[in-house]
Amino acid sequence: MKETAKTLRESGAIEELTAAVREAAIAARDASKEISDTARKLREEGVIRDTAAAIEETTKVAKETAEEIRTTAKETKQEAAPKTTQTASRAVDTHKKKTQQAAAAGKTKGKLKKRKQKSQGA
């Protein structure tokens, strides 16, 4: 252990480590001071207050916009739903009529075919 401590001291590693820690502490102090000065300047110039006000205003406008969209969606749904239902109902009716007409035409063709077969077979 004594030899390790002696070797570290003689190699200058302890002094280098101490100098590195000192430089890091000074850099941290300087950065902290700059951050503090910047925050004070922003506060004094009203930048923080203005930013907070802008955020509040943006939030308010976003809520109003969302409410307007909800209202528009409800109105559109109320206006469009009956029309959509009517259109769908008309389409179903048209389809039923065409199906009935096709079925009736098929029955007529079937009757004609049976008559033709009877007349040919007799």
C-alpha positions in Angstrom: 0.0 0.0 0.0 2.8 2.4 0.9 4.5 1.6 -2.3 1.4 2.3 -4.3 0.9 5.7 -2.6 4.6 6.5 -3.2 4.4 5.5 -6.9 1.2 7.6 -7.4 2.8 10.6 -5.7 6.1 10.3 -7.6 4.3 9.8 -11.0 2.4 13.1 -10.5 -1.0 11.3 -10.9 -2.4 12.8 -7.7 -1.5 16.3 -8.8 -3.1 15.7 -12.2 -6.2 14.4 -10.7 -6.4 17.3 -8.3 -5.9 19.8 -11.1 -8.7 18.0 -13.2 -11.1 18.2 -10.2 -10.3 21.8 -9.7 -10.9 22.7 -13.4 -14.2 20.8 -13.3 -15.3 22.7 -10.2 -14.4 26.0 -11.8 -16.2 25.1 -15.0 -19.3 24.1 -13.0 -19.2 27.4 -11.1 -18.9 29.5 -14.3 -21.7 27.6 -16.0 -23.9 28.0 -12.9 -23.2 31.8 -12.9 -24.0 32.1 -16.6 -27.3 30.2 -16.2 -28.2 32.5 -13.2 -27.3 35.6 -15.1 -29.3 34.5 -18.2 -32.4 33.6 -16.0 -32.2 37.0 -14.3 -32.0 38.8 -17.6 -34.9 36.9 -19.1 -37.0 37.6 -16.0 -36.1 41.3 -16.0 -36.9 41.6 -19.8 -40.2 39.9 -19.3 -39.4 37.1 -21.6 -40.5 34.4 -19.2 -43.8 36.3 -18.4 -44.5 36.8 -22.1 -43.8 33.2 -22.9 -46.1 32.0 -20.1 -48.8 34.4 -21.4 -48.4 33.1 -24.9 -48.7 29.5 -23.7 -51.9 30.4 -21.8 -53.3 32.2 -24.9 -52.4 29.2 -27.1 -54.1 26.8 -24.8 -57.2 28.9 -24.7 -57.4 29.2 -28.5 -56.8 25.5 -28.8 -59.7 24.7 -26.4 -62.0 27.1 -28.4 -61.0 25.5 -31.6 -61.6 22.0 -30.3 -65.1 23.1 -29.1 -65.8 24.6 -32.5 -64.8 21.4 -34.2 -67.0 19.4 -31.8 -70.0 21.7 -32.5 -69.4 21.5 -36.3 -69.1 17.7 -36.2 -72.4 17.4 -34.2 -74.2 19.8 -36.6 -72.8 17.9 -39.6 -73.9 14.6 -38.1 -77.4 15.9 -37.4 -77.7 17.3 -40.9 -76.1 14.5 -42.8 -77.5 11.5 -41.0 -81.1 12.0 -42.2 -80.0 12.6 -45.7 -77.7 9.6 -45.6 -80.6 7.5 -44.2 -82.9 8.7 -46.9 -80.4 8.0 -49.7 -79.7 4.5 -48.3 -83.4 3.8 -48.0 -84.0 4.9 -51.7 -81.1 2.7 -52.8 -82.6 -0.3 -50.9 -86.0 0.4 -52.5 -84.5 0.7 -55.9 -82.6 -2.6 -55.4 -85.8 -4.3 -54.2 -87.7 -3.2 -57.3 -85.0 -4.3 -59.7 -84.7 -7.6 -57.9 -88.5 -8.1 -58.1 -88.5 -7.1 -61.7 -85.7 -9.5 -62.5 -87.5 -12.3 -60.5 -90.7 -11.6 -62.4 -88.9 -11.6 -65.7 -87.2 -14.9 -64.7 -90.6 -16.4 -63.8 -92.0 -15.3 -67.2 -89.0 -16.8 -69.0 -89.4 -19.9 -67.0 -93.1 -20.2 -67.9 -92.3 -19.6 -71.5 -89.6 -22.2 -71.5 -91.9 -24.8 -69.9 -94.6 -24.0 -72.5 -92.1 -24.4 -75.3 -90.9 -27.7 -73.9 -94.5 -29.0 -73.6 -95.3 -27.9 -77.1 -92.2 -29.6 -78.5 -92.7 -32.8 -76.4 -96.3 -33.1 -77.4 
